[in-house]
Amino acid sequence: MSETTITVVCENRTAAPVGVAGEYGFAAFIEKDGKKILFDTGQGIALKNNAAVLKTDLAKVDQVVLSHGHFDHTGGLSQALMSSWGSEVIAHPDIFDDKYTEMHFGKETGRFYIGVPYRREFLESALGATFSMQKGYIEISPGVWFSGEVPRRTDFERPDSALKVKRDGEFLDDPMLDDASILVETDSGPVIVAGCAHAGIVNVMNHFREKSGHESFHAVIGGTHLGFAEDEQQLFKTMDAFEKMGLDLIAVSHCTGNEAAAACYNRFREKFAFANAGWRMTF
């Protein structure tokens, strides 16, 4: 018997009544068999405060895992590393790409930098980070698997056209190959934790099913990117996939969006949870 506890430390809203702050972003603290993993770090506004309130000691973090290279998942990286000097940071090598979002104002187009707020050299030299860049599916700790690049195979989960990457002075569509999730083996069954699921949460589940051999999963926790779906078809087909995968818990966060979260609640009821900052579950 082993025990796994997952605590959402940073998220758009709060679940805890006292002392926990909300911010647009995501971070989760995963404790499994004595190992402590920080999955994403939020924007950096609430991480330190919330970790202290929730008694998730950043100084005891063994590994930091980054789901992708956007500021709302990596902005707290300096705080995490200041607390846990020399921690291993696991991520896809594209996380330090120059990432932008594109917005239209009438006939004008504005582009805003949304990438990692720190240079890799600073994180390594000043904060002792040790980066392990991974493109493939790999076990990063006993019973914890990093997805690596997720194949895009569904016909209803489409890339976010607003996301750009700057290369040689040109703004190109960002393929978001750095989008990664983790799979945690628990006594209740396999649990998927996603930061934003830019690859599509159904693609993520299918990828883990293919790589792990699991035909079903106990839970999906975190961002599903359904708040950015171009049409309702993606939402309905995703909920169908949740049912097909036999999920006992659908705990959504961050980029899921209000409307999609409400639809998931109305369909799954007792299997649904809002995984806001302060939400904690033991498996």
C-alpha positions, 0 to 999 in steps of 0.5 A: 500500500502506498499513498499519493496526495495531490494538492492544487497550489496555484489556480485561477480561483481558490477552494480554501477559505482562508489565506489562499490566493487565486491567480491565472495559472496552475501549479500542483504539489504531488507527494508519492512514496516520500517523493515530492514533485512540483508540477508547474509553478503558476505566475509567481504571484501566489506560489510562495504564499499558497504553499505556506498556507497549504503546508506544501513545503517548497524546500522539500521539492525533489523535482520540478516538472513544467507542462509547457513554456508559458508564463502562467505555468513557469513564472513561479520557477525562481521562487521554487528554485530559491526554496529548493536549490539544485532541484531537477527541472524536467521539461521539453526542450522547446519551453524556452522558445519565444512564445507569443499570443496574437490579439486583434484590435479592429484592423490592428494585430498585437502580439504579446510575449507569454513565454518563460520570464527567465533565461535558462542561464539565470535559472542554472547559474543563479538558482542551481537548476539542473534541467533534464530536457525530455521529448519522449515518454519517460518515468521520472520517479517511481510510478510517475511518468512524463508524457513527452510529446503528445501525438495530435490524432483526434479530428476535433482538438485543434491547435490554438491559432492565437499562439505564435512562436518567433523564429528568425524575426518571423511569427509562426504558428506555435505547434506547442510540442512542449505541451506535456502532462504526467501520469501518476500510478496510485492505489486508486488507479492511474491519475493524469495531471495536465497543465493546459493540455494544449495537445488536446486532453483526449490526445493526452489520454490516448497517448498515456493509454498507448504508452502505459497499457492502461485501458482506463484511468481513475482521474484527470486533474488540471487544465483541459484547454476546453475554454479555448475550444472553437466549437461545442463539438470538442466539448461534447466529444471530450466528455464522451471520451471522459466517460469512455475512459471510465474516469471516477474523477474529473477535477478541472482547472485553469484553462477549462473555462467556466462554461466547459466546467459547468457542462462537465459538472452537469454531466458527471455530477458526483464524479466532478470537482473544481480543482481550485487552489487549495483543493487536495485529494489523497489516492 
